[in-house]
Amino acid sequence: MNRKWITVCLLGLLICIPLSQLVIGMVGMNRTIIIAGGPEQGLYRPLALSLQKALTRLGRKSEVRTTEGTLENLKLVAEGKADFALFQPGAYEGLKRFEPELLQGESRRIDATGLEQVTFVANLYSQPLHIAVREGSGIASLTDLKGKRVNLGVKLSGDYPMARLLMETLEIGVGELHTNLTYTGLVEAFERGELDAAVITV
């Protein structure tokens, strides 16, 4: 084969490979977009549904997937099982620090290589930490949380690692007085008088 044909073949490859990648990318864009949106009664759910509506208006198909919360959302994106996820920064690192055993199971372990492929898109809103207290609980300051029945949030949610960090800062040991109720569960516990306070990041 002479030099002319070698040059033509190389040019063909240089043109065809990028074109094929572009076509693959365009085909991928036509599939249903998966949004990891948290629990059914979670605070991320309405935002995920709003994002889905916005995509629908743009003529794109999308699906909101129900998850246990911010950690599962991150895992789904890292594994390529979701395209977008609502996630609380610092939650994964916090869980590794306070409850590393929760990340050891195969269903919850997040591969480091996959995490490197996750990219931050936008900050939808700030999530300050709130302390909700029951009227008559006697809690007037953060130090009053000691010895009280406090909900720290579901362990795989963004609330839990933030609550643990708060307890550590206040030098309050986590024990039997602390629960891991869902938002629906903590409201019911407040109504029954079984809970004094709840740590919530909204």
Beta strands, then each sheet from edge to edge (+ up, - down):
strand 1: 33-36
strand 2: 62-65
strand 3: 84-85
strand 4: 129-133
strand 5: 150-151
strand 6: 178-179
strand 7: 197-201
sheet 1: 2+ 1+ 3+
sheet 2: 4+ 7- 5- 6-
end
